[in-house]
Amino acid sequence: MLIHEFLRNSAKAYENKIAVVHDGHRLSYTELNDLSDAFAATLYKGGVQKADRVIMFLNNSIEYLIAYFAILKAGAVIVALDAKLVSREFLNVYKDSMPKAILTDDKNYQTIKSFNIVNDGIKLLPININRITAQPIPFSCPPCSENDLAMIIYTSGTTGNPKGVMLSHLNLSANADSIIKYLHLTENDKVMVVLPFFYSYGNSLLTTHIKIGGTLVINNRFLYPNLVLEEMIAEGVTGFAGVPSSFSILIKKSSIRKYRFPKLRYVTQAGGAMAPPMIEDFLKIIPGVQFYVMYGQTEASARLAYLEPRYLKEKIGSIGKAIPGVELVVTNKTGTPVKPGVKGETGEAGEIRAKGKNIMLGYWNSPDETVQTIKNGWLFTGDLARIDEDGFIYIIDRKKDIIKSGANRISPLEIENIVLQLPGVHDCAAVGIKDDLLGEAIHLFIVGAGFSIEKKDILLYCKKNLASYKLPKKIKFVSELPKTSSGKIKRQVLKDAELPDHRC
């Protein structure tokens, strides 16, 4: 199915039902569909044609949704970007994607102008809901195939320069269908959206809820988490989606223990591994909620695996099994499936490979990268994992993130999960820094939780819980960790730069 048909179908089925809520404003499915039709006509008149790329330089908003579906209705390709990009970062993507138009809002319009883009006929269009007039006749979409390119999402750059992941209508639709199925989503669901839509996880919230006729409740004020929690209650939100740092903020920086969430049915967590103790803490705070641990990649349109809530205590630390419609295998270097564990132990380590209709078309302008990542229809994820005797998958780490210290191969994730158990630690990152003796030495970066904790206490705790070769050589206190807008740690930034040492 074509992605813009999600909106057309829901507008027919639910008409005046609220599709999106943001800052007190509400838009029904009929209104959203009509306004996106009108803006699609504007794009068409501006010269945007089928397969043209259109950059969206927008924050989460009602305008974002209008622009998103307008671009697809025009037969064009969405290139959704973080509106916090600086000039160098924006221009790199701009030159790579070669857009026909750039859509932005009034707030970001001057930012785009300051980037001094060489025009080349590029249309710079500010979008404001108050300046869009719905038309009596629906926009006539050009013929499209589900195999056509729908969206290019640039990777976060945690492992190198950002690459444009090409996702077709079929890729996105197949993944949306699968997520709807295992989360048991219906038109009665309302999800709190604090994740950016330009991020594949955030984009999956958009596609799934628009397809099933649910409601997107957008809140861009997560720096003030209590405001988000209050809106969740006021709007009767049934779902919340977050990355590990989202849950850390809720547990350690909000008043979540003082609230009750009578309508909250489920939460989902993805975007990197979350320390098991943090999951346990969250479930103590909201014991009745269904907690879904999920795993995926932008190259898979978002999702590859999930752990059902009923297995959470028994299989804590696992990403679960493949989502419906996806095949996952863990293979060794020769391509042979690894041996699973026995008697409660995880087995041999290997790389996760995936196959399904959700796997990307490839990387934009990067055929060499594409053939290295997709082989014989299989996506080589670069993630290392083990499988237990019941077939549940446990991530060890990314191959490129593994710290190579002496003769040892060390997972930074293991170290971080241990350190995050300390009550005085809000966030942390372990990275390998070049070392003349060891090759790489472990450096640990700590963000305090608001009260005093000493380096010696952290090291003592590590000594009690980690092998000697996994102990950090250096511990630094920092005010914050460098992260992408989707909450992933920029490990390369920590490797490349000495951050200032702060006390908590």
N, C-alpha and C positions, 0 to 999 in steps of 0.2 A: 504493500500500500504506500502511496505517496504521503509524505509527512503533513503537507497542508490539507490533505483530506481528513486528517484527524480533527482539525478545527471545523471544517465544513460539516462533517458528519455529526459532531457534537452540537453544532449550532442548530441543526435540524432536529436532533433528538431532545435537546434540553433548552433551547431557545433563550428564555429569560433567566435561566440559572446563572449564578455568579461564577465566572471563570477565574477572575483574578481580583485580589485585594491588595492595595498598596497605599500607605499613608492616608488612610481614610477614604480613598477613592475605590470604587467598585465598577467592574465592567462585566456585563453579561456575555454569554457565548455569542448571541446574535450581534451585539455591539462590537465585540472583538473581531468577529468574522467580517462585518461590514466595513469597519475601519481599516482592516488589513487589505481588503479588496480595493478600497479607495487609494491606499498608499501604494499598492501594487501598480495601479494605473499611473500614479505619479512617477514611479520608477520606469515604467514602460515608456511614458512620454519623454522621460529624461534620457532615453537611449539604452537603458538596461535590457539586454536580450538574454535568451536562453544560454546557460553555461557561463555567463559573465560572473566574475567574483564581485561581491559587495561586502566591504568591511563594515562591521557594526562596532562602533566605539561608544558603547553605551553601558551605563550601570543597570543593574536589575530594576525593572520598572514596567509599567503598563506599555510605555512606548517600545520597550525592548520586544515585547510579545507581538505588538502590531508590526514592527519592522521584520521580525523573524519570519512570520507567516507571509508577509508581503513579498519578501525576497523569493521565497519558495514558490509562491503563486505566479511570480513573474518568470519562473523557470531558471532563476539565477542560483548562485551558490553562496551560502552564508560563510563569511570569515569573521567569526566573533572574537573580539580582542578584549583584553583587560584595559579598562579605561584609566588605569594607573601607570600604563607604560610610559617611559620617557622617550624622548625623540629618537635616540639611537635604536631602541628596541622596536618602536613602531615602524621606523623606516626600513629596518631589516625585513619585517613581515610584509610591509607595503611593496617593497621591491620584489620580494619572492612571490607574492600572490597576484600581483599585477591587476588590481581591482578596476572595475569600471566606475564604481561610486563608493563614497564613504558616508555612512549614516552616523550622526551623532546627535546629542541633545544640546539644549541651550547652554547647559553648564560646561560641557566639554568642547563646545564649538571653538572657543578661542585657543584652547590647548592644541587642537588640530591645526589651526591657522599658524600657531607659533612653530610648528614643525617644518615650515617652509618647504612644503611638498612641491615638486616640479609638476605643474598642472597636467600636461599631456592629455587634456580633455577630460580629466577626472571630475566627476560631479561630487561636490561636498554639500550634503543635504542635512540640515538640522530637522529633527522630527519632534513635534510637539502635538500632543493629542488635541489641544485646543485649536490647532490650525488645520486639522484634518476633517473634511466634510464627507460623510458617507454618501454614496451614490445610489440612485434607485435601481440601477442595473448592475448585477454582480460582475466582477472582473472575469474576463474569459482567459483562463490559464492556457498557456501554450502546451502542446502535447509533451508529456514527460513519461519516462520509464522508471520503474522502481530501481533499476540499475544505474540510473543517472546520478552524478555527483550532487549531493545536497548540501554538504557542509565540510569545511576544512577547519579542524581544531588544531591549533599549534600546541605542541607538547610543552610542559612546564619548564623544560630545560634543566631538570635536576641531574641529568646524566650527560649534558652537553648542549650544543646549540639547539634551539627549538626547531622542530620539524613539523611540517603541515600534514596532519593525518587526514586522509581523504575518506569520507564516509558517505555512502550512498543512501538513498531513501530506504532501500531494503535493509541495509546494515542497521540503521536507526530504528526502523519499524520492527525488525525481528527482535532487537534487544528490548524495545518497549513492551512487546507482547510477552516476553519471558519474565520481565520484572513484574508486570501486572499480575501474571499468573502466580508467582511464588510469594508475592506480598499480599495477594488476595485483595487487590485494589478494586474499588467500585466507585460509582458516581457520588457516593456519600462521603468519600475521603477528602480531607483538606490537609495539605502539607505545608508546614512552615518552611519557607525558603530563605535560608541565610547563606547558602552557597551560591557563588556566582554562576549565572547561566552560561557564560563562555567556557566554563570548565565542564568536562564530559559528565561528571557526577551531577552537577547542577542541571545540565541540559537534559539528563534522563528524567529529572523531576518534571520538567516542562513537557516532554513528549508523553510520558505515561499519564499524567493527570489530565492533559488536554484530550488524550485519546479516550479515556474512560468517563470523561465528563465531570471530573473532580474540580477542586478549587485550589489555586496557588495563592498562598498568603505570603507576600514578599515583605521582608523586613531587613533593611540594610544597616541596622543599628546594633549589631552584635557586640560592639565595644561596650554597650550598655545592656548586658544580658538580661537584666530584670525586666527591661521594657519588652524584650522578645517573649519572655515567659508570660508576662501579663497579656500580651496580644494572643498568645497561644490559647490561653483560657478564655479570653473575650470572644475569639472567633470559633471556639470549639474545634480546635485543630486535632486531627486524628493521627498525624504522622510528623516526625521530625527527622531530618537527615543531617549528618555531620561528619566531619573528619576528626581524628583524635584530638586535635587542639580545641575543637568545638566543645567536646565533652569535658576536657580538662578545665576550660573556662567555666562551664556550667557547674562543675563539681567544686572548684576551688575559688571562683571569683564571683559567683552569683548567690542569690538567696533561694535557690531551688528547693531547699529543704522546707521552706516556709509555705510553698505553694502546693496546691492539689490540682491534678489534671484529669478530670472525670472523663473527658472524651478521647484522651491520648491512647491509641490502640497499639502503636508500634513506633520504634525508632530504627534507623539504619545507620551503620557506620562503615565507611570505606575511606579511600584516599591514604592508605598506609596502615601499618599494623598499630593496634591500640593495646597498650599494656593490659594483660588480664586483670590485675588488681583494680584498674580504673573501671573496667566493665563491671566488676563485682560491686564496686562502690556505687556506681550509677543504679544498679538494680536494687541495692539496699534503699536508695533514696526513692525510686519509683518501682516498687516490687512487682506491680501487676502488668507492666508494659512488656510487649514482645520485642526483644532485642535481636536484630539481624546483623551479624557480621558479614561483610561482603568484600569481594575482591574483584579487581578488574584493571583494565587499561584503556586509555583513550583509543588505542588501536583496535579495541574490541567494542567500540561504541559505548563503552562504559563498563559493562558487567560480564564477568566470567564464572564466578563461583559465589556461593552463599552458604552460611551455616544457619540451619533452622533453629529457632529459639529453643525448641525442646531438647536440643543437643548441647546447648551452651555450657551448662555446668560440666557435663561429661566430657566434652571435647573443647574445653576452654583453650584458646591459643590457636585453634584451627580456623581455616577459611572455609571449611565445609567441603562441598562437592559441586560439580558443574551445575549451572543453571539450566533450565529446560531449553533444549535445542542446541546445546553446546557440548562438545566432546573435549575432555581434558585428559592429558597423559603427562606423567612425569618420567623423563627418560635420561639415561646416562649419556656420556659423550659419544657412544657408538650408536645412539638412537634406540637402544633397547629399553623397554619399560623397567623402572627400578623395582627392586624387591621391597614389598611392603613390610612393615614392622610386625612383630609377633608379641603376644602377651603384654599388650599395653604400651609397647615401645614403638616409636616411629622408625621407619626403615632407612634404606639407602637414599642418599641425596641425589637429586637430578634437577633438570630444568623443566619448567612447566611449558607444555605446548598446547595450543588450542585450535579448534576447528569449529566453524559454524557460520551461519548467514550474517552474523554480526561482525565478522572480521573485516577490517578496513580494505579498501581498494588498493591502498599503498600510500607512500609518502609523496606529496606534491613536489614535483621537480627533483626527486631524489630516487631514480631507478636503482642505483647501486645499493642504497640503504634498504629499499623495498625488498630486493632479492635476498638480502642478508637476513631479513626479518620474517618474510613469508616464503616458505619452501614447501612445494608440493601441497599447497593449500593449508599448511599448518602455520600458525603464528608462533614464533619463538619468542616467548615473553621476556627472557633474560632473568626471570625470577627462579631462585633455587628453592627447592621444597623436598619434603619427605611425605610418605603416605603411611598411615597406620593400618592395622589389620582389618579395619572396617572400611577402608577406602577414603578416609578423611585426610585432607591435604593440610600440611603445616608448612608455612613459608619460613625459610631460613633467612634469606635476604636476596637482594639483587646481586647478580654476578659482579656488576661494576662497583657496588658499594662495599664488597667484602674487603676487610682490612688484612693485608698480607704482612704480618709481623714475624720476622725470622722464618721458621719453617711452618708457622701456624697460619691458618685461614680463619679469621674471626668475624663473626656477625656483629655489626654495631647495634643491631636490633636487640640482641640478647643483653648487651650491656645496658642499653637504654631502659629496657623493661625492668631490670633490677633496680637501677638508680631511681626510676620514677616511683618506686614503692616508698621512698623516703618522704615523710610528711613535709619536709622543708623544701622539696623540689617541685617546682611548677612545670618545668619543661627541661629537656636535655637532648644533646646530640653527641654521639661518639663518632669521630672520624679518624682516618689514618693520615698522619702527617709525615712527610719524608724524613727519614732518620738514617744517618750514616751507618749505624751498627745493625739495626733491625730491618732496614728497608722502609718500614712504616712503623711509627709509634702511635699508640692510642692517645688522642687528646679528647678530653671530655668538656663540653661546654654546658654550663648550668644556668638556668633561670630560676631564681628563688621564688618561693611561694608566699613571701610577705613577712617571714620571721627568720631569725638567724639560724644558719647552718654552716658549719665549718668544713673546710676541705678535708681535714683529718677524719671527720665523721663520715664523709662520703667514701673516702678511701678505705676506712675500716669496714664499712658495710659491704663494699666491693670485695674485700679480702674474705669476708665470711661467705659470700655467695658466688664468687667467680674464681676460676682457676687463675693461678699466678700470671700466666702469659696473657690473660684478658684484662689485667688491671691497667687503668689509665696511667700514663707517664706524667701527664700534666692535666690539671683541672683549672678551668677558668670560669669565673662568674661573669655573666653578661646580662645586659638589661633585657635583651630579646634575641631570639634566633632568627637568622635570615630565612624567610619562607616565601614560597610562591603565594599568589592570591588564593589558591585552592588549599593552602595549609601544609604543603609538603616542605620539608626542610631542604634548603639549598646547600647540600653537603659540599659542593665544589667551592662555594663562597667561603665556607669555613676553612677549607683546605688552602685556599689561595690568599687569604687575608688574616692577619693577626687582629683579632677583635679586642677592643679595650676591656680591661679587667675591671669589673664592677663588683662591689660587695652588695649583698642583699639588704 
